[in-house]
């Protein structure tokens, strides 16, 4: 199945927020930050280095917290624990966003392109015909691979062989997963007409002060139209040998996890020790486990 025509080369307005027209108003309005669960606020605050432009993205994911948990866990691996270079990663995302006509994703990753080593003219050229720019041969091979994936969800042998001379097997696998994950988000946000953050452009946007708001004053809020979560109870275990002391779980679920003052390793808080149940904070605990960079947290549903 062809996702987009190879001849489609309409450049996006790089660096300029996309303003939806009246007919492009959100089909599902992002959940406002004041209605997010504490875990989502914690993740946003803990991932500030990923740059701005994530309020309406998180607000859209807030409609389905298990999906948010899974998507954020995969995004964390690809962004922070990936084996591809930052340049290869951003070229893949930017070109995928262009081919799938997702101004939201392209505009957001334009701010990530410079730190990843792309010049402004290179960033702009990701949204133009490939022959319009004098690309480095390795960059051009990568971009042609992204185009092939957008056109036919496959890569020709010649293009694959060129990539395989430069990238290791783990990087090749990561490249395909990254392109697929980017396409998934592009198609979701484009189909939902999700607007970028910005004054007057984002129904889910709240005051900037909400970005740094702690979880303690948000505990009673839940998405207004989200279904009630099932009363699942988990046994929680922390493997301290795998803990890397990032503290993300403490930020995400402070009612369950804490860091030892002496060694910085995470442990369960009193009252949650020794396979304690965590039904009262199930969403934040599941998110903390999914985002743990060391994979130190395991959850076992209790029957």
C-alpha positions, 0 to 999 in steps of 0.5 A, a space after each residue: 500500500 502506498 502511503 504517499 505519492 513519490 511525486 509529492 514534494 510540497 515543502 512544509 513551512 519549516 519553523 512556522 507553527 501550522 495553524 489549522 483552518 476551521 475545517 481542521 479543528 481537532 477531531 478529538 480535543 487534547 485533554 487540558 493539562 489541569 485534567 492530566 493524571 499526575 504521572 503524565 505531568 511528571 513525565 512531561 516535567 522529567 523530559 524537558 530536554 526533549 524540547 517544547 511543543 509537547 502539551 497537545 501531544 501529551 494531551 492527545 495521549 491522555 485520552 488513552 493512558 495505556 497507549 500513552 504508557 506504551 508509546 512513551 516507553 518506546 519513544 524513550 528507548 528510541 530517543 535516549 537509549 537508541 544506537 543511531 546517531 542523533 543526526 540519523 534519527 532526526 533525518 528519519 523523523 523529519 523526512 517521515 513527517 514530510 512524506 506523511 504531511 505532518 506539519 506538527 511533527 516536522 515543526 516540532 523536530 525542527 527545533 531538535 535538528 540543530 543540536 543533532 548536527 543539521 544545518 538550517 538549510 539541511 533541515 529545510 531540505 528534508 521537506 523538499 525534493 531530494 535532488 534539490 539539495 547537495 546531500 552527503 551520500 550517506 544522508 541521501 541513502 538514509 533519506 531515500 530509504 525513508 522515502 521507500 518505506 513511505 512508498 511501499 513499506 519496504 526497502 530495495 536491495 540496493 538501498 539496503 546493501 548501502 545502509 548495511 555497509 554503514 549501520 550495524 544490525 541493531 541500528 538497521 532494526 532501530 531505523 525501521 522501528 523509528 520510521 514506523 513509530 514516527 509514521 504512527 504518530 504522524 498519521 495519528 496527529 494528522 488524522 486527529 487534526 491535533 494542533 501544535 502548541 501556541 497562543 490561540 492554536 491549541 485548545 488543550 494548551 494551558 498557562 505555561 506555569 502548568 508545565 512546571 507544576 508538581 503532581 501533588 496538586 493534580 492527584 484528583 484530576 482525570 481526563 473528563 471523558 476517559 473511561 474509568 480504569 479497572 481496579 487492577 492490583 499489582 505486586 511491585 518489585 525493584 531490582 536494585 542491581 539493575 537500578 541506575 539511579 535516574 530517579 524517574 520512577 520517584 518523579 512519576 510515582 512518588 507515593 510508591 518509590 523513593 531513593 536511598 539517601 546513601 547510594 541513590 538507588 530506588 526502593 519501595 516506600 514503607 507500606 509498599 515494601 515486599 511485593 506491595 499492592 499499588 492499585 491506588 496508583 496503578 497508572 503512575 506505577 505502570 508508567 514508572 515501570 515502562 519508563 525505567 531506563 534500567 528495567 529495574 521495576 517489574 509488575 505482576 498483576 494479582 488475581 
